[in-house]
Amino acid sequence: MKILHTSDLHLGISLLNVPLLGYQRGFCEYLCSAAENADAVIISGDIFDTSVASSEAVRCWSGLVSGLCLEKKLPVVVCAGNHDGAARLSSCGELLRASGLYISGSFEDAFSPVIIGDTAIYSMPYFNPAGAAAFLGCKPTAAAVMEAASKKILSEADKSRVNILAAHCFAAGGTASESDISAKASEAVGGADRIPLSVFDGFDYVALGHLHKAQTLVSPSGTIVRYSGTPLPYSFSEAEQEKTVTIFDTGSHTVSEMPIPAGYRLRTINDTFDNILEAAENDPDRSDFMKITVTDRYGGDGAYMKLKELYPNLLRFSGKSISGSGNSEAAAHEAAELDIISLAKRYAEEKRGISPDEDELEWLAEAFEDMERSE
């Protein structure tokens, strides 16, 4: 049997204020087509980007699961992620299960598997360690909860079946992307919520969501622990990543990938202003979503507006620091040595890309004098 695994759709997300729902609809259409050769679909959390999703995002989700469950007649197993409103997502559960849509919104749902042919799929939503620990009688840490939950599941599992765990969590050894906001926050505080891979020993496959880069980890006993990653790039750190859906073959216990047509491309340029201008004249892909860093001048409005004319989808732009060295400490030290007029002049150069003229400097000096008198 072939299981199609994806996650982290984040329906309704924007890329630096650019709505991506149109591209996400394209992915949903692709997924319905790609699933024709699958026997079941797992979506490992973060269906929506916010717990209270927009009506447009909900319609997109409704169209996807209707296509998979009603048109393709495929069972779809879903666990809620940390971005989802779990109670909303899993409402009308009995009615949805009758249509082949199985959504785990509460921690207790993880212990009742969905049986599909020779396979049992246990679906564990993103959980609060304190609440889950009270249910299991273990320490209130993510690692302790997952270990206790895995032991309970496997002790009751039918070993003659292929046993799959779908979950939304941060597994140790996983690599976070720039758009993994909660995962990056976890890294900043030492990764206290990371789950050791050893707790997944005993499962035949672990279908994870939460991290946005597709990656395969392996538990000590050889269990494949797989992040399918986001279906579309949601940050410039993902510009070079190939986005895929994962296919797990329950017969051979192997993983393969199917590439996803993104519909848009992210690119970064880091060069001198003149080199960027010269290259832009013959750039056939100027409609890409762009991040540009100018290395030889301040990131003022003059430089930005010129590049914005050439790259209409310029989303992120920066220039060199006020000191030109890129060293914030050096810039602060230099700024401390400047008088107030010189410092204001530098600020204007950095923001506008040009120096203030004599009239502007006189007005500035008068303004500071008036301020000193009022004080």
Phi, psi and omega in degrees: 000144180251127180252123175271126184241126173218175182192175170051052177293323181051050181300129182098358181289154174242151175255101182049052177074007174263115180297139182246008186298326177299318177291325179293325174298320177299320177296318181298322176295318178298317183297319178298323178289315182295333184281357182301328181264007180260162177257344179196163180232135172245131174239111191267057168090169185054058173296314181251164179272339178226158183292333175247090187285154177290160179297326179294319179294321179296320178296322178298315178297316180300318178296322180295307185288331174295319178295318182286313187276317187270320181274312181274348180060038181258139170288137181236121181252125187231137168243142181290144177256180182290340178274344185275151165276096191302317182295318178294315184299323186261009180295154183060039186302315181297318180295318181293320180297327178295338178263359179096013179250114185248109184245124176264113180251340179241156184300325182296335180298337186295342187262005176243101187287156170266120183264121178230106182060236181267014188239138174246124181249119176261125188244112185248115179287168173301134188233155171275117185305324182294312180293318180293324179295324178296324179291322185263344183072043180232181178295147183276056174237155182300318181295316181294320179295313182295323178295314181294320180294317180297318179297318180295315180299309185291331178291335181256355185284152174277109186290348177282349178263165168277119184255119184244137173250124171255129184208164179236101186199176180253102180277140178301137181095349179285151180252125180271152176256171180301326182277355176280074189299311182291325179291321178294324177296322178297318178299322183295334180254021173095007176067040184295338183263013180286143183258122177300141182296336183297335182290346180267358177303133179111335174278157177274334178199142177238115184259102187257155167231166176128312178269141191270352177262129176296129183198149180246127174246163181226130179286166181304329181270359177102006177294132177284122177247111193239128166264123178282338180079171178290152179283343180223155178285128183246008175202161181291342175291345179260010186302324184262003181277135172276123182272136185217164162254152184259140175243122175253126179264114184288342179281311182266352183056042180242157180244137173226168183235147173241120182293146181254129173289117189287322184088341175210163182228143174256138179221150175238142175231133179226101187198178176289158183298315181295320178297321179294316179298316182296316181292329183295329183301326182247018181278116182282353186240045184286352178272358177299155170286124193243146166236118185237132174241120177268126189266349189237010177205165181291153182274057183277173183298327181300313179293318181298312184295324178295315180289328178295327176295323182278324180240090186298337179256037174287113186256334181219130184218139176208159177234192182287162181287170182301329180274346183079356183262344184079000182261113185295327179292319178296320180296318180294320179296316180296319181298325180295337181273351185268146171286169189296325180290317179296322179294318178295324178297316178298320180298316179296321179297319182290322183280323186255341182086357179223157180279151175296147176278179186297320180298316180297320179293323177295316178298322181295316179298318179297320180297319179292323178297316178298322180295319180295320180294319181294329178287000000 
